[in-house]
Amino acid sequence: MDSLEDVSYDLLFQGLGYDPLTDDYLVVQLFRNLNTNDRKRAQVFSIRANKWIEIEPVNLSFTSCGWENYRPGRVLNNVIYWLGCCLKEEMHVVFIIGFDVTKRMFFEIVVPVDVGNNIDQIALSEHAGLLSLCVFKESNHSIEIWSMKEYRVESSWAKTSVVSLVLPRRFFNLLCVTKDGDIVGEDYKKLIKYNKKGKVKENLSLARLHLSSFHVEIYKESLFSLPCHNEQAIEDN
């Protein structure tokens, strides 16, 4: 593909996924043209093949949405998910974009109507092995957990739990839900974990680090060996 440096492109989403069919790790990047939002490019880097491959991007009218679009992806069942927004009927709409690692294709998932369109108060998560959304309701200081019961079936979205926060907050950036059902989020320069009853379970202040800004990533520990390009060449011979 032509170098992205030759065109004014902006990185919208990126992620790392594993394809069990080819035993390959893929780096996925989705770009939009800064001059024309309707023009997008997508590319995948194959660790095994040691090269970039251009693929067909999803056909959506992306908006900039500030820094919120540039959030890390969540990987579940060989699919990388991102939370972003697009312009539909002259309104900003929150949606989920997925990339099927095995099929090398993008697709869109509509969020429940009740979730709303304030991307600052919505976070992607995994709950009980299902793709889920954490929604912070500033009006009553509660957190709602929505889960998709069936893969890519938008009608299967269901509100699985509601947690009322004992100590109300004006701002809470949701990060994830743990296996035990605890809710982890960021409140300016604090990382906070709530239990199912909305009580603070852990509180980590980052103020003493004197950071002007910080970014939190969610990850899972794993032990694996990346495919070696030289090993692949030997197998081909």
C-alpha positions in Angstrom: 0.0 0.0 0.0 1.1 3.6 -0.4 2.8 5.2 2.6 0.3 6.8 4.9 2.9 9.6 5.4 2.1 10.8 1.8 -1.6 11.5 2.7 -3.2 13.3 5.6 -4.5 10.3 7.5 -5.5 10.2 11.2 -5.3 7.0 13.3 -8.7 6.1 14.7 -8.3 2.6 16.1 -5.5 0.1 16.6 -5.3 -3.2 18.3 -3.5 -6.6 18.7 -5.3 -9.9 18.0 -4.5 -13.6 17.6 -5.8 -15.7 14.7 -6.0 -19.4 15.8 -6.6 -20.6 12.2 -3.2 -19.4 11.1 -1.4 -19.2 14.4 -0.6 -15.6 13.7 -0.7 -12.4 15.7 -2.0 -9.3 13.9 -1.7 -5.6 14.5 -4.7 -3.8 13.2 -4.9 -0.1 12.3 -7.9 1.9 11.0 -7.3 5.4 9.6 -9.5 8.2 8.2 -8.6 10.9 5.7 -8.4 14.2 7.5 -9.7 16.0 4.4 -12.6 13.6 3.8 -14.2 11.7 6.7 -15.8 9.3 4.3 -12.5 8.0 3.1 -10.8 5.5 5.4 -7.9 3.0 5.1 -7.2 -0.1 7.1 -4.1 -2.2 7.4 -3.0 -5.4 9.2 0.5 -6.4 10.1 1.0 -10.1 10.1 3.8 -11.2 12.6 4.2 -14.5 10.8 4.4 -13.0 7.3 6.3 -10.0 8.6 4.5 -7.5 6.3 1.6 -5.0 6.2 -1.6 -5.9 4.2 -4.2 -3.4 3.2 -7.8 -4.6 3.8 -11.3 -3.2 3.2 -12.3 -0.8 6.0 -15.8 -0.5 7.5 -18.1 1.9 5.7 -18.9 4.5 8.4 -18.7 8.3 8.6 -16.4 8.7 11.5 -16.1 12.0 13.4 -13.1 13.1 15.3 -14.8 12.8 18.8 -11.6 14.2 20.4 -9.3 11.7 22.1 -12.1 9.3 23.0 -11.9 7.5 19.7 -8.3 6.6 20.4 -9.1 4.1 23.1 -7.5 0.7 23.4 -9.4 -2.2 22.0 -10.9 -5.1 23.9 -10.3 -8.6 22.7 -13.0 -11.3 23.1 -13.4 -14.6 21.1 -11.0 -13.6 18.3 -12.6 -10.2 17.8 -11.1 -6.8 18.6 -13.7 -4.3 19.8 -13.5 -0.5 20.0 -15.9 2.1 21.3 -16.2 5.2 19.1 -18.7 7.5 17.6 -20.0 8.4 14.1 -22.2 10.9 12.5 -25.7 9.7 11.6 -28.5 12.0 10.5 -26.4 15.0 11.7 -26.1 13.5 15.2 -23.2 12.0 17.1 -24.0 8.4 17.8 -22.0 6.0 20.0 -21.4 2.6 18.5 -19.1 -0.4 18.7 -16.8 -1.4 15.9 -15.4 -4.9 15.7 -12.7 -6.6 13.7 -12.9 -10.3 13.2 -9.3 -11.5 13.3 -10.0 -14.8 11.5 -12.1 -13.3 8.7 -10.1 -10.1 8.4 -13.2 -7.9 8.3 -14.8 -5.0 10.2 -18.4 -4.8 11.4 -20.6 -2.4 13.4 -22.7 -3.1 16.5 -25.3 -0.7 17.7 -25.5 0.0 21.4 -28.8 -0.1 23.3 -30.9 3.1 23.0 -31.0 3.5 26.8 -27.2 3.7 27.0 -27.1 7.2 25.5 -24.5 9.0 23.4 -22.1 10.4 26.0 -18.9 8.5 25.1 -17.2 9.9 28.2 -19.5 7.9 30.4 -19.4 4.6 28.5 -16.7 1.9 28.5 -16.3 -1.5 26.8 -15.8 -4.5 29.0 -16.2 -8.2 29.4 -18.6 -9.6 31.9 -19.2 -13.4 32.4 -17.5 -14.0 29.0 -19.9 -11.6 27.2 -19.2 -8.3 25.4 -20.5 -5.7 27.8 -20.9 -2.0 28.3 -20.4 -0.1 31.6 -22.5 3.1 31.7 -22.1 5.8 34.3 -25.3 7.6 35.0 -24.5 11.0 36.4 -28.1 11.8 37.2 -28.4 9.2 39.9 -24.7 8.3 40.4 -25.1 4.7 39.4 -23.3 2.3 37.0 -25.3 0.1 34.6 -23.8 -3.1 33.1 -25.2 -4.1 29.7 -24.3 -7.4 28.1 -24.8 -8.8 24.7 -26.2 -12.3 25.3 -25.7 -13.5 21.7 -22.8 -12.7 19.4 -23.6 -9.8 17.1 -27.3 -10.0 17.9 -28.2 -6.4 18.8 -31.6 -7.4 20.1 -29.9 -9.5 22.8 -28.5 -6.5 24.7 -29.8 -6.7 28.3 -29.1 -4.7 31.4 -27.6 -7.3 33.8 -26.9 -5.1 36.9 -27.1 -1.6 38.4 -24.7 -0.4 41.0 -25.5 2.7 43.0 -22.4 4.5 44.2 -22.4 5.2 48.0 -20.1 8.2 47.5 -21.5 10.3 44.5 -19.0 11.5 41.9 -19.3 14.2 39.2 -16.8 12.3 37.0 -16.0 8.7 36.6 -14.3 7.1 33.7 -15.1 3.4 33.6 -12.4 1.0 32.8 -13.5 -2.6 33.3 -15.5 -5.1 35.4 -13.6 -7.8 37.2 -14.5 -11.5 37.3 -15.9 -10.9 40.8 -18.2 -8.1 39.5 -16.1 -5.3 41.0 -16.1 -2.1 38.9 -12.8 -0.3 38.2 -12.6 3.3 37.0 -10.7 6.6 37.1 -11.7 9.8 38.9 -9.2 12.4 37.7 -6.0 11.4 39.5 -7.5 8.3 41.3 -8.1 4.7 40.4 -11.1 3.4 42.3 -12.6 -0.1 42.6 -16.2 -0.4 43.7 -17.9 -3.6 44.9 -21.4 -4.8 43.8 -23.0 -2.6 46.6 -21.3 0.6 45.3 -18.8 0.9 48.2 -15.2 1.8 47.6 -13.1 -1.4 47.8 -9.8 0.1 46.8 -8.6 3.6 46.2 -5.3 4.4 44.6 -4.3 8.1 44.4 -1.8 9.2 41.7 -1.6 12.8 42.8 1.7 12.2 44.6 3.3 11.2 41.2 2.7 14.8 40.0 1.5 13.7 36.6 -0.1 16.3 34.4 -2.0 13.5 32.7 -1.9 9.7 32.6 -3.4 6.8 30.6 -4.6 3.4 31.9 -4.5 0.2 29.9 -6.2 -3.1 30.6 -4.2 -6.3 29.8 -4.2 -10.0 30.4 -0.9 -11.8 31.2 0.1 -14.5 28.7 3.1 -16.5 27.8 3.6 -17.1 24.1 6.4 -17.1 21.5 5.9 -14.9 18.5 6.2 -16.6 15.2 9.7 -16.0 13.8 10.0 -14.9 10.2 13.1 -17.0 9.7 11.3 -20.1 11.0 8.4 -19.5 8.6 10.9 -19.3 5.7 12.4 -22.6 6.7 8.9 -24.2 6.9 8.1 -22.9 3.4 11.3 -24.5 2.0 
